[in-house]
Amino acid sequence: MKIICSKSKLLHGVNIVSKAVPSRTTMAILECILIDASTNEIKLTANDMELGIETKIEGEIIEKGIIALDAKIFSEIVRKLPDNDVVIETDSNFKTVITCEKAKFNIVGKSGEDFSYLPYIEKSDFITISQFTLKEVIRQTIFSIADNDTNKLMTGELFEINDNELKVVSLDGHRISIRKIELKESYDSKKVVVPGKTLNEISKILSGEVDEEVKMFFTKNHIVFEFDNTMVVSRLIEGEYFKIAQMLSSDYETKIKVNKKELLSCIDRATLLVKEGDKKPIIININDEIMELKINSFVGSMNEDIDISKEGKDILIGFNPKFLIDALRVIEDEEVTIYLVNPKAPCFIKDENEKYIYLILPVNFNAS
Amino acid sequence: MKIICSKSKLLHGVNIVSKAVPSRTTMAILECILIDASTNEIKLTANDMELGIETKIEGEIIEKGIIALDAKIFSEIVRKLPDNDVVIETDSNFKTVITCEKAKFNIVGKSGEDFSYLPYIEKSDFITISQFTLKEVIRQTIFSIADNDTNKLMTGELFEINDNELKVVSLDGHRISIRKIELKESYDSKKVVVPGKTLNEISKILSGEVDEEVKMFFTKNHIVFEFDNTMVVSRLIEGEYFKIAQMLSSDYETKIKVNKKELLSCIDRATLLVKEGDKKPIIININDEIMELKINSFVGSMNEDIDISKEGKDILIGFNPKFLIDALRVIEDEEVTIYLVNPKAPCFIKDENEKYIYLILPVNFNAS
């Protein structure tokens, strides 16, 4: 194989597919990036068997061929090359010479034939969404997936399509995050659970541009994201997702409106007294038009008042401050509305149209 | 005690003195920042017994007093307060209330009387230098102090003053870095060894402005840096510094001139094949007007040619690439001159006036 392409395009491609290189694996071939120039295109591929990424890069193919190169070393080399044309040449023993200007690297690759290709996906059923929207909706929900494998379904996010609405849901047993997106067209109903890892990696690759699009294809076991010159294939998580409808209620005893930034900075300040691991709740005392926030820890105590507008009863309730911070951080509204029932029932932070709903369970605390 | 000062000024002061708070200590009081408002000034102090920093901050003293507050918690609180006036109030039990707008923190401090004050220094003997120059000269030499305590003197830097010249030297047994600074005035001769930790911390505090000055005071056991509203007191390292004059020679067999940036990027590229720990040298082959750099490792090999201008013999010599990188990074010249004798003798990177001299010992390598 012998190919020539610019350092910048090569680096861009390598950075994209690197997201699917597993950090630890028993299969050495998976630690590689496959360079496939066996047809008329140069394709880079990485695949950890759950998540696979393939991207096409511009370049010239002098001699067709295919090679697998250690991802870490190859990407380090490309990163540090001068900003000029890069020549990659391999021989039948997988000896690879990478040349750029006067710099010449010799490394040994692996047979491209041993590489696990991406599964073949029948691309029939798809929806279209802007890169910006997909990136945003991931950011706005990904924090509330569970970070351990006890319940596999909790480590992914529900993507549910009905007519022209995409609903994304994540939950970890203590909270639920829901975002609804209006699509430009109507589609057949779909319901899949996408692994959190896939979503994390894909949001790093997405440009986030409003006018660039992503096509999402659905099959029984896979989801495929196609955008720019890149294709991301991910397994889905099997099983029936949690029935969240019954956890959402629109009854409330207290409804407050509060400046989001003010509330967020206050909780942020309060948490500095709490060391990781000691689960000190933030205690919220809603009394007339004032929300008093209070935290007590081994280090000291903090309290602060915030002006609010209120409908309904006064209430005293405790929360894990991190859960409030996570939700408030991803809400763009200047003012948020919080609905409360009683100190044992979940609170809801949601907008009027329910474009977003954040459900957070309260925690018990010692009222004294 | 009750004082009022702006959050920004308080934070600035806390950030400065925090540099002298030890990360680990058996004396809990040393983990504190002392707020001393017992006179007409507000002073913050931290002291790890080797290095002490005191800085004055503007503010209003409502009630005189003194308190020691845990540095980590206090600085976290100050950092997260709103940008407004901060009130710090203590009672006779060292209970401390920090208030800013509606936020109110309660923490418990320690008696300021238990704090170790900075040693009293007779400020007679001093030199003056710009903050920029001091910061630069530290950056240009600090990398070649030894990082372990086997030889205490190697963990510091020699500051030697003769007439209107300040010479700063660091060495670790494999290399020597020397910088010479012309001072505005002439001073009595002085020769002290300043701990590397002190220099590292002080260069973080220095503004680096060309037209702001630092006064450096010298006593038998201490050095004091005075600038802005801040005073840094450090113990000196005792003992006679190494006689470096005899290690410096102006004889050479080969003298080359090379573009610094080109050489640095080339070595930087080469080192990506070397994992930390495996001591692979970079092999430099000087042949006519070409410098060939070559590295061989378990991962692969790399070679690159650089055009140079040369006087004297050809030479084949090996170096620890990190040592070359460290020196080249802090040299501002576009072109550097390197003097070599033979593959066993040190090389010198220096300018014509010897404002800087970097001596680096070569390493053995397998020529095959």
Interface residues (C-beta under 8 A of the other chain):
Chain A: D70 I73 E76 I77 K80 L81 P82 K102 A103 K104 F105 N106 I107 V108 S265 C266 D268 R269 L272 L273 V299 G300 S301 M302 N303 E304 D305 I306
Chain B: D70 I73 E76 I77 K80 L81 P82 K102 A103 K104 F105 N106 I107 V108 S265 C266 D268 R269 L272 L273 V299 G300 S301 M302 N303 E304 D305 I306
